[in-house]
Amino acid sequence: MKSKTRKIITALTALAMTLSMSMSAGAETLLDIADGNTYLTETESSSAILNFDPESNTYELLDQDGNAISLEDEDEEEFPEISSEETKTTVKASVSAAVTTAPADNTETVTTTVTTVPLNWYIARYREEVQSEIAAMTTVKPATTVKKTTTKVTTTTKKTTTTTTTTKSRYKGIDVSRHQGTIDWAKVKKSGIEFVMIRAGYGKYSDQVDANFKTNIAGAQKAGLDCGVYWYSYALNTSDALAEAKTCYNTIKGYKLSYPVAFDIEESSQMALTTTQVSNITKVFCEYLESQKYYVSVYSFASMLKDKMNSSVLTNYDIWVAHINVSKPNYSGNYGMWQYSHTGSVSGISGNVDLDYSYKYYPGIMKKQKLNGYT
């Protein structure tokens, strides 16, 4: 009876922990969430992992050595088979279970309660984003292949070509993600847009690349638009920030980017941190990308830049400030770009799109300093 109880407790513990984690690949790790919570009594402690198999889309219960734990000899009604889809749809704000064990002499009853920490908005939002990314990846249309006909012309006349670069005080741009769907980049270019900031991804895991990133950057560059990227952050500490920076780098390496790589920090959970914490998170991300020879920028709304960033960030990095429906942003520091609208209309894009101004000729900086993939 005791052996059977131990298996039951172990299985429920692993299941409860996994249900909590199934909503969060972007928040704390399993150890972070479990830390400080006692799931088993000292005499009945055990270790088990509920492992997800993406090929079969099912879960498998493993012991600490990686061996499968079989429950075939137990009562099947106590442990119904749980698929990954059932896990996604039945998980609630918290999970708890209790196991009651009657000792052999029936002198007392011992009850062990298994409880996970409550899910929070951060975990839920991350999982919602992941699921929407997966759905988007199944609907992205492949890029159209255009056949080119080349005619060779032989001439004995040498021509001298002079290239003149004209810089302006302001350049028109947009920023996009997979939320804008399929974009006709030729129409965007023809409408007068000069540059685009493209979301490369978000969070710290390799499966968090924006579903439309490769399609968007290929189409935009082919149309002749200057391109930069941004990475949406969920980091709540410097370890997460470093992981996000490395994932961002692995996503964008190999591309030539004529506009900055921007660190997008704007989550309400980050706003709740101290100025020092937010500044350190930002610096860790930016310093790593700079070490890889990328020109970085920090994106956030004006109030967060003023209230949650110290001078070590504001004076050392390029700033991309967001403040809409105003004649100028309520930010007294220097900034290279300004996002001034979330409801813009641009030919080639269905629905609203963010509108931006750039006040620097970034392509000249990247090429001259050999940054962002230029050599």
C-alpha positions in Angstrom: 0.0 0.0 0.0 2.8 2.4 0.8 4.6 1.7 -2.5 1.4 2.4 -4.4 0.9 5.6 -2.4 4.4 6.8 -3.2 3.7 6.3 -6.9 0.5 8.2 -6.7 2.1 11.1 -4.9 5.0 11.2 -7.3 2.7 11.2 -10.3 0.5 13.9 -9.0 3.4 16.0 -8.0 5.0 15.8 -11.5 1.6 16.4 -13.1 0.8 19.4 -11.0 4.2 20.9 -11.6 4.0 20.3 -15.4 0.5 21.7 -15.6 1.8 24.9 -14.0 4.8 25.0 -16.4 2.8 24.1 -19.6 1.5 27.7 -19.5 5.0 29.1 -19.1 8.0 28.5 -21.2 9.0 32.2 -20.8 8.7 32.8 -17.1 10.7 31.1 -14.4 12.2 27.6 -14.8 10.7 24.6 -13.2 13.2 24.9 -10.3 12.3 28.6 -9.9 8.6 27.8 -9.6 9.0 24.8 -7.3 11.6 26.5 -5.0 10.2 27.0 -1.5 7.3 24.6 -2.0 7.3 21.2 -0.2 5.4 18.7 -2.3 6.2 15.4 -0.4 6.9 14.5 3.2 10.6 13.7 3.9 10.0 10.0 4.2 8.0 9.7 1.0 10.0 12.1 -1.2 10.7 11.0 -4.7 11.6 12.6 -8.1 9.7 12.3 -11.4 9.5 14.3 -14.6 6.5 14.5 -16.9 8.3 14.7 -20.3 6.6 16.0 -23.4 7.2 14.2 -26.7 6.6 16.7 -29.6 6.5 14.0 -32.3 3.6 12.1 -30.7 2.1 15.1 -28.9 1.9 13.2 -25.6 3.4 13.2 -22.2 5.5 10.4 -20.6 6.2 10.1 -16.8 10.0 9.5 -16.2 11.9 8.8 -13.0 15.1 10.8 -12.1 17.2 8.4 -14.2 15.1 8.9 -17.3 13.3 5.6 -17.1 9.6 5.4 -17.8 7.3 5.0 -14.8 4.5 2.5 -15.5 1.2 2.9 -13.8 -0.4 -0.1 -15.5 -0.6 -2.0 -12.2 -2.6 0.8 -10.6 -6.3 1.5 -10.8 -6.8 3.1 -14.2 -9.6 5.3 -13.0 -7.3 7.1 -10.6 -4.9 8.1 -13.4 -6.7 8.7 -16.7 -4.5 9.2 -19.8 -3.7 12.9 -20.2 -2.9 14.2 -23.7 -1.1 17.5 -24.3 -4.4 19.0 -25.7 -6.3 18.1 -22.6 -3.5 19.6 -20.5 -3.8 22.9 -22.4 -7.6 23.1 -22.1 -8.1 21.9 -18.5 -5.4 23.8 -16.7 -6.8 26.5 -14.3 -5.4 29.2 -12.1 -4.0 26.6 -9.6 -3.8 22.9 -9.3 -4.1 20.9 -6.1 -4.7 17.3 -5.1 -4.8 15.3 -1.9 -3.9 11.7 -1.1 -5.1 10.0 2.1 -3.2 7.0 3.4 -4.5 4.7 6.1 -1.7 3.1 8.2 -1.8 -0.7 8.7 -3.0 -0.4 12.3 -5.7 2.1 11.4 -4.7 4.3 14.3 -4.6 7.5 12.3 -5.0 8.9 8.8 -2.2 10.8 7.1 -3.1 13.3 4.3 -0.5 14.8 2.0 -1.6 17.8 -0.1 0.0 18.6 -3.4 -0.3 22.2 -4.5 1.4 24.2 -7.3 1.9 28.0 -7.2 -1.0 29.9 -8.9 -0.6 30.8 -12.5 -0.1 34.5 -13.2 -0.7 36.9 -16.0 2.9 36.7 -17.2 2.7 32.9 -17.7 -0.7 33.2 -19.4 0.4 35.9 -21.8 3.5 34.0 -22.8 1.6 30.9 -23.6 -1.0 32.8 -25.5 1.7 34.3 -27.6 3.4 31.0 -28.3 0.1 29.4 -29.4 -0.7 32.3 -31.7 2.9 32.0 -33.2 2.4 28.3 -33.8 -0.9 29.1 -35.6 0.6 31.8 -37.6 3.5 29.6 -38.8 1.0 27.2 -40.4 -0.7 30.0 -42.4 2.3 32.0 -43.7 2.3 32.0 -47.4 5.6 31.1 -49.1 7.4 33.8 -50.9 6.7 34.1 -54.6 9.5 33.2 -56.9 10.1 35.7 -59.8 12.0 34.5 -62.8 14.4 37.1 -64.2 15.6 37.3 -67.8 19.1 38.7 -68.2 20.4 40.2 -71.4 24.1 40.6 -71.8 25.3 43.8 -73.5 28.9 44.1 -74.6 30.4 47.6 -74.9 33.8 49.1 -75.3 32.9 52.4 -73.6 34.0 52.8 -70.0 31.5 54.6 -67.8 32.2 56.5 -64.6 29.4 56.2 -62.0 29.1 58.8 -59.2 27.0 58.0 -56.3 25.6 60.9 -54.2 24.1 60.2 -50.8 21.6 62.8 -49.7 20.8 62.9 -46.0 17.7 64.3 -44.6 16.5 65.5 -41.2 13.8 62.9 -41.0 13.0 59.6 -42.6 9.6 57.8 -42.7 9.2 54.3 -41.4 7.0 51.6 -39.9 7.5 48.7 -37.5 5.8 45.4 -38.1 5.4 41.8 -36.8 3.5 38.8 -37.8 0.3 40.6 -36.6 0.3 42.6 -39.9 -0.1 39.4 -41.8 1.2 39.1 -45.4 2.6 42.4 -46.6 3.0 43.7 -50.2 6.4 45.3 -49.7 6.6 46.7 -53.2 3.5 48.8 -52.4 4.9 49.8 -49.0 8.0 51.1 -50.7 6.1 52.9 -53.4 3.9 54.6 -50.7 7.0 56.6 -49.5 8.1 54.4 -46.6 11.9 54.5 -46.3 12.7 52.1 -43.5 11.1 49.3 -41.4 11.8 47.9 -38.0 10.8 44.2 -38.0 10.1 42.1 -35.0 12.6 39.2 -35.0 11.1 37.5 -31.9 10.4 37.7 -28.2 11.5 36.0 -25.0 14.5 33.8 -24.5 13.7 30.5 -26.3 14.6 29.5 -29.8 11.0 28.7 -30.7 10.0 32.4 -30.0 11.2 33.7 -33.4 8.4 35.8 -35.0 6.5 33.6 -37.4 6.8 36.1 -40.2 10.3 37.4 -39.5 12.1 35.6 -42.4 9.3 36.4 -44.9 9.2 40.1 -43.8 12.9 40.8 -43.9 13.3 39.1 -47.3 10.4 41.0 -48.8 11.4 44.3 -47.3 15.0 44.1 -48.4 14.1 42.9 -51.9 11.8 46.0 -52.2 14.7 48.3 -51.3 13.7 49.3 -47.8 16.3 49.8 -45.1 15.7 47.3 -42.3 16.3 47.0 -38.6 14.9 44.6 -36.1 13.5 44.6 -32.5 13.3 42.0 -29.9 10.3 42.0 -27.5 11.5 41.4 -23.9 9.8 39.5 -21.0 13.0 39.5 -18.9 12.6 40.1 -15.2 16.3 39.6 -14.3 19.7 39.9 -16.0 19.9 36.1 -16.6 16.7 36.3 -18.7 18.0 39.3 -20.5 21.3 37.6 -21.4 19.3 34.5 -22.7 17.1 36.8 -24.8 20.1 38.6 -26.2 21.7 35.3 -27.3 18.5 34.0 -28.8 18.1 37.4 -30.7 21.7 37.1 -32.0 21.2 33.5 -33.2 18.1 34.7 -35.1 19.5 37.7 -36.8 23.1 36.7 -37.6 23.7 36.4 -41.3 21.5 39.4 -42.1 22.8 42.8 -43.1 20.8 45.4 -41.1 21.0 49.0 -42.0 18.9 50.1 -38.9 19.5 49.2 -35.3 18.8 46.1 -33.3 16.3 47.4 -30.7 15.6 46.0 -27.2 11.8 46.4 -26.7 11.2 46.7 -22.9 7.6 47.7 -22.0 5.9 45.0 -20.0 3.9 46.1 -16.9 5.8 43.4 -14.9 9.0 45.2 -15.9 7.6 48.5 -15.0 7.0 47.1 -11.5 10.8 46.6 -11.1 13.2 49.2 -9.7 15.1 51.6 -11.9 18.3 49.8 -11.2 16.8 46.4 -12.1 15.3 47.7 -15.4 18.5 49.5 -16.3 20.6 46.4 -15.6 18.3 44.2 -17.6 18.6 46.6 -20.5 22.4 47.0 -20.3 23.0 43.2 -20.2 21.0 42.7 -23.4 22.6 45.7 -25.2 26.2 44.9 -24.1 25.9 41.3 -25.5 24.7 42.5 -28.9 27.4 45.2 -29.0 30.0 42.5 -28.3 28.7 40.8 -31.5 29.2 44.1 -33.4 25.6 45.2 -33.6 24.4 48.8 -33.2 21.7 48.7 -30.5 18.8 50.8 -29.6 16.4 50.8 -26.6 12.7 51.0 -27.3 10.1 52.0 -24.7 7.4 54.5 -24.0 8.4 57.9 -22.8 7.3 57.5 -19.2 9.2 54.3 -18.7 12.4 55.8 -20.2 12.1 58.7 -17.8 11.1 56.8 -14.7 12.8 53.4 -15.0 16.1 54.0 -16.9 19.1 55.6 -15.3 21.8 57.6 -17.1 24.0 54.5 -17.8 21.3 53.5 -20.3 20.0 56.9 -21.6 23.4 58.3 -22.4 25.1 55.2 -23.6 22.6 53.8 -26.0 20.5 55.0 -28.9 16.9 55.6 -27.9 13.7 54.8 -29.8 10.9 56.5 -27.9 7.2 55.7 -28.2 4.6 58.4 -27.6 1.5 58.6 -29.7 -1.1 61.4 -30.5 1.3 64.2 -29.6 3.2 66.8 -31.6 6.5 65.6 -30.0 7.3 63.0 -27.4 7.3 64.0 -23.7 11.0 63.0 -23.4 13.8 65.5 -22.9 16.7 63.2 -23.7 18.2 62.5 -27.1 16.5 59.9 -29.3 17.2 58.6 -32.8 13.7 57.3 -33.6 10.1 58.2 -32.5 7.1 55.9 -32.8 4.2 58.4 -33.1 1.2 56.3 -34.1 -0.3 52.8 -33.6 -3.1 53.3 -36.1 -1.3 54.2 -39.3 -2.5 53.2 -42.7 0.1 52.2 -45.4 -0.5 50.8 -48.9 0.4 47.1 -49.0 -0.6 46.5 -45.4 -4.1 45.4 -44.2 -5.2 47.1 -41.0 -3.3 49.4 -38.7 0.4 49.7 -38.5 2.8 51.6 -36.3 4.4 54.7 -37.8 7.9 56.0 -37.0 10.3 58.8 -37.8 14.1 58.4 -37.9 16.4 61.3 -37.3 19.7 59.7 -38.2 21.0 58.3 -41.4 21.6 54.8 -39.9 22.6 53.1 -43.1 25.7 55.3 -43.3 26.6 54.5 -39.7 26.3 50.7 -40.2 28.3 50.7 -43.4 31.0 53.1 -42.3 31.5 51.4 -38.9 31.1 47.9 -40.3 28.3 47.0 -37.9 25.1 44.9 -38.1 26.6 42.3 -40.6 28.4 44.8 -42.8 32.1 44.1 -43.4 
